[in-house]
Amino acid sequence: MNDFTRVRAGVLTCVLIGALTCAASAAAGPLIALDSEQKAASAIVAADRIQHEAPGHLNVLTTPAFTYPEPALHALAAATTPAELAGMPGGMTLPCRTSGSFTARSTVAAPRVIDLEFHECVTFRFDPNIPSGPIRVWLLGNSFVAEAVGGLRLGTRDRDFIVTQVSLSPDQNSYATWKYNYVMQGYVAWASAVTSNLVPALSLFEVNGFMFEDFLAETPGREPYHTTQRLSAEHLLTSTSIAFGNDFLLQDEQTTYLLGAFMQEQTTPFGNSSVREDFAGLRVRRLTDYESWSGSVELDGGIRYQWSQLAGAGCLSGGYLFNTKKPLHQSNLDMEAYDSGELVINRDVTLSLYSADNAPAGLPVPANGMLLHVDLKHVGSFDYDTSSLGPALQSAAGCPN
């Protein structure tokens, strides 16, 4: 069984038997016992962090795999074919749209493997990022331009794919370097394949490797500000889909992290920290309606979450299982308040969200925009009248987010 078949089979197996079943059998570990108001509040803070952080980590890691090779493949499609390129021992070198160049080589046998070497290749006008280094693309057919590819590799065993950025001004000079070395294998859809009729672009892939960011800012009269970040994916088996409707005014995006892990390590002047996410069928779905400027989020499945060493003493690391009974809905994306929704955590905590217009009889009517009603099994219920999910619960949890 080759890598593509193995990855596809693993993903489809988990999809068919259900994310929650995968969660029960994978390495989420024992669930945290939520048996006090403080622990219930901490679990909700963790849920809010995870629904933002997991998609954010995936986007930061994988976006360059789409940003840099796709324009190069389009340029190749206008100049030659995969079969013709395979007959060129030295490959083909083409100029990038703004500055620099890239060299492309192709294997002779199908399926075609395209090796791209970027030489300070700037494609987009006014783009301050300068990419250099190797990217490999596995084609699924005999065309450079398709809806999906069979895999992408940034860097090699010996070299990283590197992006640099320098910004100089009288107020501040900044220097940033990003090093990428990872492989995505499976079925990887290009973002350009998305259509506006709610037919989703689907991807099923495993990602392994890292991104390393080094940032330095120099401001006159101040100490230099230096940070680093390393984001690693460890056998992360992922299913993603994105679709648009209503002339791209409606966006439906969801990602399921079936197995594997993310590890984020940071160094800052304020201290060093690391965060780890071990996934077991975690699914995040976000629906955004740009016409009404409203949206909703759903969080389901399992994860073992390790908070940063800099987190508050009340932040609870360990196993979480989420079940969205009703999507958490925001009527105004500019506001942090939710007006409806129901989320169950570890089968012990039920969070219900209300606005002043729909608060049930017998519960307080919120004066600050949102009522958080928390039912804790075998303990009781707690209410929070607040304008956002974070501050009120962070105080109760002792877990600043």
PEVENLIN-V664089 format. One record per backbone hydrogen bond with DSSP energy under -0.5 kcal/mol. CO is the residue of the C=O (numbers start at 0). NH is the residue of the N-H. If there is no record, write none. Layout:
CO,NH
CO,NH
This chain:
1,5
2,6
3,7
4,8
5,9
6,10
7,11
8,12
9,13
10,14
11,15
12,16
13,17
17,21
18,22
19,23
20,24
21,25
22,27
25,27
25,28
29,318
31,33
32,34
35,39
36,40
37,41
38,42
39,43
40,44
41,45
42,46
43,47
44,48
45,49
46,50
47,51
48,51
48,52
49,53
51,55
52,56
53,57
54,58
55,59
56,60
57,61
58,62
61,64
61,65
62,65
62,66
63,67
65,69
66,70
67,71
68,72
69,73
70,74
71,75
72,76
73,77
74,78
75,78
75,79
80,84
81,85
82,86
83,86
84,87
86,88
87,90
91,103
93,101
98,121
99,95
100,118
101,93
102,116
103,91
104,114
111,113
111,138
112,106
112,114
113,115
113,136
114,104
115,134
116,102
117,119
117,132
118,100
119,121
120,122
120,130
121,97
121,98
123,126
125,127
128,130
129,163
130,120
131,161
132,117
133,154
134,115
135,152
136,113
136,138
137,149
137,150
140,142
143,145
146,189
148,187
149,185
150,137
151,183
152,135
152,154
153,181
158,155
159,161
160,179
161,131
162,177
163,129
164,175
166,173
172,217
173,166
174,215
175,164
176,213
177,162
178,211
179,160
180,209
181,153
182,207
183,151
184,205
186,188
186,203
187,148
189,192
190,193
194,243
195,246
197,199
198,194
199,201
200,241
202,239
203,186
204,237
205,184
206,235
207,182
208,232
209,180
210,230
211,178
212,228
213,176
214,226
215,174
216,218
216,224
217,172
218,221
223,225
224,216
226,214
227,266
228,212
229,231
229,264
230,210
231,262
232,208
232,234
233,260
234,236
235,206
235,237
236,257
236,258
237,204
238,255
239,202
240,253
241,200
242,251
243,197
244,248
244,249
245,248
248,289
248,290
249,244
250,252
250,287
251,242
252,285
253,240
254,256
254,283
255,238
255,257
256,280
256,281
257,280
258,236
259,278
260,233
261,276
262,231
262,264
263,274
264,229
265,272
266,227
267,270
270,267
272,265
274,263
275,305
276,261
276,278
277,303
279,301
281,256
282,299
283,254
284,297
285,252
285,287
286,295
287,250
287,289
288,292
288,293
292,332
293,288
294,329
295,286
296,327
297,284
299,282
300,321
301,279
302,304
302,319
303,277
304,306
304,317
305,275
307,310
311,314
314,316
317,304
318,31
319,302
320,345
321,300
322,324
322,343
325,341
326,328
327,296
328,338
328,339
329,294
331,334
338,354
339,328
340,352
341,324
341,325
342,350
343,322
344,347
344,348
347,376
348,344
348,350
349,351
349,374
350,342
351,372
352,340
353,370
354,357
354,358
359,362
363,365
369,371
369,385
370,353
370,372
371,373
371,383
372,351
372,374
373,375
373,381
374,349
374,376
375,378
375,379
379,375
381,373
383,371
383,385
385,369
388,392
389,393
390,394
391,395
392,396
393,397
393,398
397,313
399,311
